[in-house]
Amino acid sequence: MSVHRRSEALRPERAARRLVRGAARRALLLLAAGGAVALAAPPARAQDAAAPVTLTGTLAKVRAAGAITLGVRESSVPFSYRSPRGETVGYSIDLCNLVVEAIGEAVGRTLAVRTRTVTPDTRIPALVQGDIDLECGSTTDNLERRKLVAFSPTIFVAGTRLLVRKGGPIASYRDLANRRVVVTSGTTNEKAMRDLANRAGVPMIIVTAADHAAALAQLTGGQADAFATDDVLLHGFVAQRGLRAQYVVVGELLSYEPYALVYRRNDPQLARIVEDTFERLAADREIDRRYDQWFLRRLPQSDASLDLPMSAQLQAIVQGMAERTQAE
């Protein structure tokens, strides 16, 4: 679906705002073709005088290359993972592809989409160094990371919980004393569990794995007593791998994890496209449709479904984005 499609008539003031945005996109197209034009700004963000601009940052980079590189994950179900057919699929991948479509329209050419596998340890350095242009996974937006990269609007709200063997002695973090807890290196879950151990005085043994699949393998292989990561990922592993008879997600939420797509800081042209795209997707209910596809229906090439309705927190975030577009 084109992210610019609208099924309803625009109100006069909203139409005026859309005309300004259309002028901005046409300006980018002319710039991409070598023209010298001024990029108009919408009234709410207008400067005293429009100044001639050129493509900068990521837009200039991908226009010159004719391609954009997405950072993807191999086992972040259902956000970004390898399907049984070896394809990279997921909710975050879908949203990234819609942003890529908007970027292509802005720079005036169809962009080839390349992918590079990243891990929690490598994803942010890969963005900062220019190895990838968008990270499409299950990355938490927080203040510490905002010092290094920029984030899209929130696409999901999760929290750290525990995956343990059914019928075992662990029902809460309080039962982790002198037991091995595996976390994925470089995640906010690792920090959450270390902080919890110190704060609550629970002498748990925290070990790390390079990625989520390796962490799960430690749990199922008996090298760990619990796997601590975001609850939605744990539900995804259990559903996709047919583990519901042997493993269960337990305990209270141990952290707050708002997921977002990630891109480079100090890139205002890209930031504007990301923001506008998400607002349009929310107003068109495309975010709702993509959510339903990945969280309420069967996963691709699988009989499993996560059966996770959209949380009240995410509903409020999406509704807020839609209302901003409707108010224009």
C-alpha positions in Angstrom: 0.0 0.0 0.0 1.3 3.5 -0.7 1.7 5.4 2.6 0.3 8.5 0.9 -3.1 7.0 0.1 -6.2 8.5 1.7 -9.7 7.1 1.6 -11.5 10.1 3.2 -11.9 13.6 2.0 -9.5 16.2 3.5 -10.8 19.1 5.5 -9.7 22.5 4.0 -7.0 23.2 6.7 -5.7 19.6 6.4 -5.6 19.8 2.7 -3.5 23.0 2.9 -1.1 21.3 5.2 -0.9 18.3 2.7 -0.2 20.7 -0.2 2.8 22.2 1.7 4.0 18.7 2.4 3.6 17.8 -1.3 5.6 20.9 -2.2 8.3 19.7 0.1 8.4 16.3 -1.5 8.5 17.8 -5.0 11.3 20.0 -3.9 13.3 16.9 -2.8 12.6 15.3 -6.1 13.9 18.3 -8.0 16.9 18.4 -5.7 17.5 14.7 -6.4 17.5 15.5 -10.1 20.0 18.3 -9.7 17.6 21.3 -9.5 18.1 24.2 -7.1 14.9 24.8 -5.1 13.7 25.9 -1.7 12.1 23.2 0.5 8.9 24.7 2.0 8.2 24.0 5.7 4.7 23.5 7.1 3.2 26.4 9.0 3.7 24.9 12.4 7.4 24.5 11.8 8.0 27.3 9.4 11.1 29.5 9.6 11.2 33.2 8.9 12.3 32.6 5.4 12.6 29.4 3.4 16.2 28.6 2.5 17.5 26.6 -0.4 18.4 23.1 0.8 20.0 20.0 -0.7 19.6 16.4 0.2 21.6 15.6 3.3 22.3 12.7 5.7 20.7 9.4 4.9 18.6 10.8 2.0 21.7 12.0 0.2 23.5 8.7 1.0 20.7 6.4 -0.3 20.0 8.6 -3.3 23.6 8.4 -4.5 23.8 4.6 -3.8 20.4 3.8 -5.2 20.0 1.5 -2.2 19.2 1.4 1.5 20.6 -1.0 4.1 18.4 -2.4 6.9 19.8 -3.8 10.0 17.8 -7.0 10.8 17.7 -9.6 13.5 17.7 -13.4 13.1 15.5 -14.4 16.1 13.4 -11.5 17.4 10.0 -13.1 16.8 7.7 -11.6 15.5 9.6 -8.4 14.9 12.5 -9.4 12.8 13.6 -13.0 12.2 14.4 -15.7 9.7 11.4 -17.6 8.5 11.7 -21.4 7.8 12.2 -20.4 4.1 15.2 -18.2 5.1 13.4 -14.9 4.5 13.8 -12.0 6.9 10.2 -11.2 8.0 8.3 -9.6 10.8 6.3 -6.6 12.1 9.4 -4.3 12.3 10.4 -5.4 8.8 7.0 -4.4 7.5 7.1 -1.0 9.1 10.7 -0.4 7.9 9.7 -1.3 4.3 6.9 1.3 4.5 9.4 4.0 5.7 11.7 2.9 2.8 8.8 3.4 0.3 8.4 7.0 1.6 12.2 7.6 1.5 12.2 6.4 -2.1 9.4 8.8 -3.1 11.2 11.7 -1.4 14.5 11.1 -3.2 12.9 10.3 -6.5 14.1 6.8 -7.2 13.2 3.2 -6.3 15.7 2.0 -3.7 17.1 -1.5 -3.7 16.8 -2.9 -0.2 19.8 -4.6 1.3 19.9 -6.3 4.7 22.6 -6.8 7.2 22.2 -9.0 10.3 22.9 -7.2 13.6 22.9 -8.3 17.2 22.1 -6.3 20.3 25.8 -5.5 20.7 26.4 -4.5 17.0 23.1 -2.7 16.0 23.9 0.8 17.3 27.6 0.9 16.2 26.4 -0.3 12.8 24.1 2.7 12.5 26.6 5.2 13.9 29.3 4.0 11.5 27.0 4.0 8.5 27.0 0.3 7.9 23.2 0.3 8.1 20.6 3.1 7.5 17.6 1.8 9.5 17.6 -0.8 12.3 14.5 -3.0 12.1 14.2 -5.2 15.2 13.1 -5.1 18.8 15.2 -2.2 20.1 14.1 -0.3 23.2 14.0 3.5 23.0 15.7 5.0 26.1 17.6 8.2 27.1 21.0 6.5 27.1 20.6 5.3 23.5 19.2 8.6 22.4 22.6 10.1 23.0 23.8 8.0 20.1 20.9 7.4 17.7 17.3 8.5 17.0 14.1 6.6 17.3 10.8 6.4 15.4 7.5 6.6 17.3 6.9 3.6 19.6 5.9 0.4 17.7 5.4 -1.9 20.7 5.5 -1.8 24.5 7.1 -4.8 26.3 8.8 -5.6 29.6 11.3 -8.0 31.0 10.0 -11.3 32.3 11.3 -14.9 32.8 11.0 -18.0 30.7 11.3 -21.2 32.8 10.6 -24.8 32.7 6.9 -25.7 33.6 6.5 -27.3 37.0 9.8 -26.0 38.2 10.6 -24.0 41.3 10.8 -20.5 39.7 7.7 -18.3 39.6 9.3 -14.9 40.3 12.7 -13.2 40.3 12.6 -13.9 44.1 13.2 -17.6 43.3 16.4 -16.9 41.4 18.8 -17.0 44.3 21.9 -19.1 43.4 20.3 -20.0 40.1 21.6 -19.2 36.6 19.8 -16.6 34.6 20.8 -16.1 30.9 20.4 -12.7 29.2 21.3 -11.5 25.8 24.4 -9.4 25.8 23.9 -5.7 25.1 20.2 -5.6 25.9 18.3 -3.5 28.4 17.3 -6.8 30.0 20.8 -7.5 31.0 21.0 -4.2 32.8 17.6 -4.6 34.3 18.5 -8.0 35.8 21.9 -6.8 37.1 20.2 -3.8 38.7 17.5 -6.0 40.2 20.0 -8.4 41.7 21.8 -5.5 43.4 18.6 -3.7 44.5 16.7 -6.7 45.7 19.7 -8.5 47.1 19.0 -11.7 45.2 22.3 -13.5 44.5 21.4 -14.8 41.0 24.1 -15.9 38.6 23.8 -13.9 35.5 25.3 -15.3 32.3 25.2 -13.8 28.8 24.6 -15.1 25.3 25.4 -13.4 22.0 21.8 -13.4 20.7 18.3 -14.5 21.7 18.6 -17.9 20.0 21.8 -18.7 21.9 20.2 -17.6 25.1 17.2 -19.8 24.5 19.5 -22.7 23.7 21.2 -22.4 27.1 17.8 -22.6 28.8 16.5 -25.6 26.8 19.9 -27.3 27.0 19.9 -27.1 30.8 22.8 -24.6 31.2 20.5 -22.0 32.6 17.5 -22.1 34.9 15.7 -19.0 33.4 15.9 -16.8 30.3 15.2 -13.1 31.0 14.2 -10.9 28.1 11.1 -9.0 26.9 7.9 -10.9 27.5 6.7 -10.6 23.9 9.9 -12.2 22.6 9.5 -15.0 25.1 5.9 -15.6 23.9 7.2 -15.6 20.4 9.8 -18.3 21.1 7.3 -20.5 22.9 4.8 -20.2 20.0 7.1 -20.5 17.1 9.1 -23.4 18.5 6.2 -25.4 20.0 7.5 -25.1 23.5 4.1 -24.4 25.3 4.1 -27.9 26.9 7.5 -27.5 28.4 8.1 -23.8 29.2 6.1 -20.9 30.6 6.6 -17.1 31.0 6.4 -16.2 34.6 6.8 -13.3 37.1 6.0 -9.6 37.2 7.3 -7.1 34.7 10.8 -6.1 35.6 11.3 -3.3 33.2 9.5 -1.0 30.7 10.6 -1.5 27.1 9.1 0.8 24.4 10.3 -0.6 21.0 11.0 1.7 18.0 12.8 1.7 14.7 16.3 3.2 14.9 18.1 5.7 12.6 21.0 8.1 12.8 20.9 11.2 15.0 21.0 14.8 13.6 19.3 13.8 10.4 16.3 16.2 10.2 15.2 15.3 6.6 15.0 11.6 7.5 13.4 12.3 10.9 10.6 14.3 9.2 9.9 11.4 6.8 9.8 8.9 9.6 7.4 11.0 11.7 5.1 11.8 8.8 5.0 8.2 7.6 4.0 6.9 11.1 1.3 9.5 11.4 -0.2 8.6 8.1 0.1 4.9 8.9 -1.7 5.5 12.2 -4.5 7.6 10.5 -5.0 4.9 7.8 -5.1 2.2 10.5 -2.2 0.4 8.6 -0.3 0.0 11.9 -3.4 -1.8 13.4 -3.5 -4.1 10.4 0.2 -4.9 10.5 -0.1 -5.5 14.3 -3.0 -7.9 13.8 -1.1 -9.8 11.1 1.9 -10.5 13.3 0.4 -10.8 16.8 -3.1 -12.2 16.3 -2.8 -14.4 13.3 -0.6 -17.5 12.6 3.1 -16.7 12.0 4.3 -17.3 8.4 5.0 -21.0 7.6 3.8 -21.9 11.1 0.7 -23.1 12.9 1.5 -20.9 15.9 0.0 -17.5 16.9 1.1 -15.3 19.7 -2.5 -14.2 20.4 -1.4 -10.9 21.9 -3.9 -8.1 21.5 -2.5 -4.6 21.3 -1.8 -3.2 24.7 -3.7 -0.1 26.1 -0.4 1.8 26.1 0.3 1.1 22.4 -3.3 1.8 21.5 -3.0 5.3 23.1 0.3 6.0 21.2 -1.2 5.0 17.8 -4.3 7.0 18.5 -2.3 10.0 19.4 -0.4 9.8 16.1 -3.6 9.5 14.2 -5.1 12.5 15.9 -2.1 14.7 15.1 -2.7 13.9 11.4 -6.4 14.5 11.6 -5.8 17.9 13.3 -3.7 19.2 10.4 
